[in-house]
Amino acid sequence: RHHLTEEEEDQMRGFFQKFDTDSDGMLDTDELRQLFINFNVVATAEDITAFLDRVDRDDDGTIDYDEFMTLLEDIMSENYSAEEIIEAFNLIDEDASGDVTLEEVASALGKADVEIPSEDMVQLLETADINRDGRICFSEFRALIQDQCNDRMG
């Protein structure tokens, strides 16, 4: 259905439920506002309404879990622009050194409330660290993002 492992599906359902504060199985405009705030996205009431109009396939004024998953799949299948990749890199590169360390990745994921086992993070860094200097430079980061997109596309 959503091309996710059972574990990934459980994580996504848990993520959805975290923002479904009234546990009605739907994200309404207030819950969407909290979702945006969680990701440091400044969204006006008009932005949220426009977002809802785009995602709310059954026009009930809320986003159910299937609509949420469809939205996530759409986001994950998009190719990111150079500007988006630069912006993401700069957000993670807290000390503006031009390289990203394991600590900076862990910090960024923590701020986004994403939990990844440390051994998975180490493996990700080792995969991305093409020149084996223990840091991820921008070109290595860009290659990692593009590889992730290609993997999702199948």
C-alpha positions in Angstrom: 0.0 0.0 0.0 2.4 2.7 1.1 5.7 0.8 0.3 6.8 0.9 3.9 8.1 -1.8 6.2 5.9 -2.6 9.1 8.3 -0.8 11.4 8.2 2.4 9.2 4.4 2.2 9.1 4.2 2.0 12.9 6.6 5.0 13.1 4.4 7.0 10.7 1.2 6.0 12.5 2.8 7.1 15.8 3.9 10.4 14.3 0.4 11.0 13.0 -1.1 10.1 16.4 1.3 12.5 18.1 -0.4 15.4 16.3 -3.9 14.0 16.4 -4.3 15.4 19.9 -8.1 14.7 20.2 -7.6 11.1 18.9 -10.3 11.3 16.3 -8.2 9.9 13.5 -8.0 13.2 11.7 -5.7 16.3 11.7 -7.8 19.5 11.8 -6.4 23.0 11.2 -5.3 23.4 14.8 -3.5 20.1 14.8 -1.9 21.0 11.4 -0.8 24.3 12.9 1.0 22.3 15.7 2.6 20.0 13.1 4.0 23.1 11.2 5.2 24.6 14.4 7.0 21.4 15.3 9.0 21.7 12.0 9.6 25.4 12.5 7.4 26.3 9.6 5.7 29.6 9.9 2.2 29.1 8.4 -0.6 31.6 8.3 -4.2 30.5 8.6 -4.4 31.0 4.8 -1.3 28.7 4.3 -2.9 26.0 6.4 -6.2 26.3 4.5 -4.4 26.1 1.1 -2.4 23.1 2.4 -5.6 21.4 3.6 -7.3 22.1 0.2 -4.4 20.4 -1.6 -4.2 17.3 0.6 -7.8 16.8 1.8 -9.0 14.4 -0.9 -12.4 13.8 0.5 -13.1 17.5 1.3 -14.1 16.9 4.9 -11.9 19.7 6.2 -9.4 17.4 7.9 -6.5 15.1 6.9 -7.0 11.4 7.8 -4.1 8.9 8.0 -4.3 7.8 4.4 -4.3 11.4 3.2 -1.3 12.1 5.5 0.6 9.1 4.1 -0.2 10.1 0.5 1.2 13.6 1.4 4.4 12.0 2.8 4.8 9.8 -0.2 4.5 12.8 -2.5 7.1 14.7 -0.4 9.5 11.8 -0.4 9.2 11.2 -4.1 10.0 14.8 -5.0 13.4 15.7 -6.2 14.8 18.4 -4.1 16.0 21.7 -5.7 19.6 22.8 -5.1 18.2 25.6 -2.9 16.3 23.1 -0.7 19.4 20.9 -0.3 21.6 23.9 0.6 19.0 25.1 3.1 18.8 21.6 4.7 22.6 21.4 4.8 23.0 24.8 6.4 20.3 23.9 9.1 22.3 20.8 10.1 25.7 22.5 9.9 25.3 24.3 13.2 28.8 25.7 13.4 28.8 26.8 9.8 32.1 24.9 9.2 31.0 23.7 5.8 31.0 20.1 7.1 28.4 18.1 9.0 29.4 15.9 11.9 27.5 13.0 13.5 26.8 15.3 16.5 25.2 17.9 14.2 23.0 15.3 12.5 22.0 13.9 15.9 21.2 17.4 17.1 19.1 18.3 14.0 17.2 15.0 14.3 16.5 15.7 18.0 15.2 19.1 17.2 12.8 17.6 14.6 11.8 15.0 17.2 13.1 12.1 15.1 14.6 9.2 16.8 17.1 7.1 14.9 19.3 4.4 16.7 22.9 5.6 17.0 24.2 2.6 15.1 21.9 3.6 12.1 23.2 7.1 12.3 26.8 6.0 12.3 26.1 3.7 9.3 24.4 6.6 7.5 27.4 8.9 8.1 29.8 6.2 7.0 27.8 5.7 3.8 27.7 9.4 3.1 31.4 10.1 4.0 32.9 9.2 0.7 36.4 10.6 1.4 36.4 9.0 4.9 37.4 12.1 6.8 34.7 11.6 9.5 32.6 14.6 8.3 30.1 15.1 5.5 30.9 18.0 3.1 28.2 19.5 1.0 28.8 17.4 -2.1 28.6 14.2 0.0 25.4 15.5 1.6 23.9 16.3 -1.8 24.8 12.8 -3.1 23.2 11.2 0.0 19.9 13.2 -0.5 19.8 12.3 -4.2 20.5 8.6 -3.5 17.7 8.6 -0.9 15.3 10.1 -3.5 16.4 7.5 -6.1 15.9 4.7 -3.6 12.4 5.8 -2.8 11.5 6.1 -6.5 12.5 2.5 -7.0 
